[in-house]
Amino acid sequence: MLEIKNLHSGYNGLEILEGIDININEKEIIALIGPNGAGKSTVIKSIFNIANVTSGEILFNEKNITKLKTYELMKLGISYVSQGRINFNNLSVKENLEIGNDNIDKATKDQRINYVYDLFPVLKEKKNKLAFTLSGGQQQMLAIGRALIQKPKLLLLDEPSLGLSPLLQKELFKTIEKLRDLGLTILIVEQNAKKAIQIADRTYLLEDGKIALTGGKDILKHKKIKNIYLGGRY
C-alpha cells in the first residue's frame, strides 16, 4: 500500500532522515520506534507533506504522493493524528466530529459519526460536552475519531499513548488492533516500544535518521532493542 524509497527529509535545511526505505502492506500495523531525535515523527510528517522532502519517493497504491498537498492526501485516504491530541477545544465532541464533512450528505455523516461512537462509547456519552472538558484519554479518542470520520485507508498515528495512564494505554492499543482487524492500515510512531512491537505486524527501529533494524514480534529479543530500551540511549 505504502512504499518509501530512499527518503531524505528534514526541516529548514536540516536533514533528519538519511535515505530510509519502508514498506507497508494493506491491513498491517507498522510500528516506528527508536531513541528521541531518531526521526520517527519526521517519517509520518514527510508522508503527510509537513516536513521537507529533499529526495526519494513516497508511493501510495503505486501513485507518487511525495509532493501532494495535505488535502489531496486526505482525499486519497490518508489521515494523520498528530502528537498532542489536537482538537477544537471550544467546540463540542459532536461538533469536532462534524468538522470537515460538509461535502457529504447528512445520512453518511451520521453513519460515520455513529461508527466512531461505537468504537469509543464515552464520546457518545459526552457528545454535547466541550472538548476541553474531556480527560486526556478521551481527548485522544476524539482526535483519532476525527481522523476516522474521513474514512481513511491509511491512518498515521504520532505518539498516541503519550501522557496516558497505563490503563488508558492498554485500552488505546486494543482499539488500534481492532481498527486493523476492521481493515484499516496503520503506521504508528510510539514511545511505548514494547507494546508497539506486540501489536505491530512489523517494526522498524530508527537510529540517527536511518533504519537500524526491522522485524516482527521477535525483534523484542534483539540485543539492540534491549540496549536501547533497558538502560541504553532512550
Buried (B, 14 or more C-beta within 10 A) or exposed (E): BBBBBEBBBBEEEEBBBBBBBBBBEEBBBBBBBBBEBBBBBBBBBBBBBEBBBEEBBBBBEEEEBBEBEEEEBBEBBBBBBBBEBEBBEEBBBBBBBBEBBEEBEEEEBEEBBEBBBEBBEBBBEBBEBBBEEBEEBBBBBBBBBBBBBBBBBBBBBBBBBBBBEEEBBEBBBEBBBEBBEEEBBBBBBBBBBEBBBBBBBBBBBBBEBBBBBBBEEEBBEEEEBEEBBEEEEB
